[in-house]
Amino acid sequence: MAIWIPDLSSREGPKYLQILEAMAEDIAAGRLAAGTRLPPHRELAYQLNLSPNTTSRAYAEAVKRALIKGEVGRGTFVRSADFSPDQAEPETLLRESRGPIDLSRNLPLPGFSEPHIRRVMSEIASDTGLRALLDYQTDTDLVHHLEAGQSWLADCGVEASLECIVPVAGGQHGILCTLMALLKPGDLLLAEALTYTPVLAMASRLNLQTGAVAMDAQGLIPEAFEACCREANPKALYLTPTLQAPTTVTLSEDRRAEIARIADHYGVILIEDDVFGPLKCDKPAPIARFAPDLTVYVTSLSKSVAPGLRIGFLHAPRKVASALRQSVNLSVWMTPPMPLEVASRLIKDGTAARLAEQQRQTASRRQQLVQRALGMDTAKQFSDGFHFWLPLPEGWRADVFRSECARMGVHISEGRSFAMNAADAPEAIRLCVSHEPGEERLIQGLDIIAAVLRQKPCGTPLTL
Ligand SMILES: Cc1ncc(COP(=O)(O)O)c(C=O)c1O
């Protein structure tokens, strides 16, 4: 049977993309049937008078786009036309990684969303609605974007009416807009003693005061929050009640209800950051459900679909929704309608929920790898999500532990970098299981951490 040689004569642009385009067209037109074996990339390079690097790059890209698949020892084959990108092996879709093993960054597993976003973008490109997306929007957001937000929020456990939904350019933007709209210089913003520190940087830029609320093994302590309210008259409390950043603790329903009660009693605004919420399987209702008139609920698609979309939604108490919209307006005029359209389509056709599920399952498998590598006694705090919090055995200082891991080729974060008061920080580290594309390097990194844990603790940095 004749081997496949693409016709590149009328094509322009980089050669590897020409090959890719020709392949996609031939598959779509049935000229390359499912199961067809493609020529080895060296053979194709020879036939096309190109370098093997070019054909290898074209094949690698085609694998990523789920057009073809490689089978060890057998060759490269065209995938079936009705193959859904959901079925692709994650390994074919993940980011490349070299150098030190990076367990310090709390990012979603990459690649799952790529084929879906590619599809949706091409649908948008040929849709007459594109023109409206390219224009400045009027004073209201596009209704179908709000409806998508409503559906995403419902999946998060928040029943929202459209006028309370504010699309934002990611969770971080949502938090900043909230602080800008609802707090003024000098106001006191409380946060969990260990927290997502960019919020502290925002507070500093906005000349807010900040205060830490004590936590225990179950998360923020309601009595400590109440004491702060009594003594210091805070304006707002920022918190991550689900898969807390960085400790991974999920607050119980009782504590959520109690925090809502205290906030109501003292008139404190709650900024509930739930960007990790979609990664948690069984969780209590959001605090926004207990205190809807006081809570700005922040969600985004960054951790479950793709951070590069930069799309999130706020659910605001009715009386402050327009102030939040003004903050969006002031900062970016309007949340970029193009990625918002992509996100909305993914939400509406169910893809976003499926992608969140894919992230959840993979993260959970990886969390098990942590427990396997470090041992159940050490890694007690099994959680869903991408990060893992590890209090260090007696005698270890977290900065020393981190440098020792770095010396052995693994990057992690020390607990102190999340502390509102460095002096009170526990000697602990945070590991993230999702930045490394393949499980092999993750396991290698975890084995190194396990080896460092077996060392005699040292309280001062080693001299290299
Ligand atoms: C707790 C927390 N909130 C918010 C964000 C920012 O999310 P987004 O990418 O949606 O802006 C992050 C990002 O890492 C985070 O860890």
The ligand as an SDF file (V2000), in Angstrom:
LIG
                    3D

 16 16  0  0  0  0  0  0  0  0999 V2000
   -6.0600   30.6040   46.5590 C   0  0  0  0  0  0  0  0  0  0  0  0
   -5.9460   31.2010   45.1960 C   0  0  0  0  0  0  0  0  0  0  0  0
   -6.8260   32.1540   44.8380 N   0  0  0  0  0  0  0  0  0  0  0  0
   -6.7760   32.7300   43.6270 C   0  0  0  0  0  0  0  0  0  0  0  0
   -5.8430   32.3580   42.7000 C   0  0  0  0  0  0  0  0  0  0  0  0
   -5.8140   33.0370   41.3740 C   0  0  0  0  0  0  0  0  0  0  0  0
   -6.6730   32.3750   40.4930 O   0  0  0  0  0  0  0  0  0  0  0  0
   -6.8710   32.8780   39.0040 P   0  0  0  0  0  0  0  0  0  0  0  0
   -5.8320   32.2250   38.1520 O   0  0  0  0  0  0  0  0  0  0  0  0
   -8.2380   32.4840   38.6640 O   0  0  0  0  0  0  0  0  0  0  0  0
   -6.6740   34.3590   39.0010 O   0  0  0  0  0  0  0  0  0  0  0  0
   -4.9140   31.3630   43.0150 C   0  0  0  0  0  0  0  0  0  0  0  0
   -3.8800   30.9640   42.0560 C   0  0  0  0  0  0  0  0  0  0  0  0
   -2.9950   30.1890   42.3060 O   0  0  0  0  0  0  0  0  0  0  0  0
   -4.9680   30.7660   44.3060 C   0  0  0  0  0  0  0  0  0  0  0  0
   -4.1010   29.8130   44.6680 O   0  0  0  0  0  0  0  0  0  0  0  0
  1  2  1  0
  2  3  1  0
  2 15  2  0
  3  4  2  0
  4  5  1  0
  5  6  1  0
  5 12  2  0
  6  7  1  0
  7  8  1  0
  8  9  2  0
  8 10  1  0
  8 11  1  0
 12 13  1  0
 12 15  1  0
 13 14  2  0
 15 16  1  0
M  END
$$$$
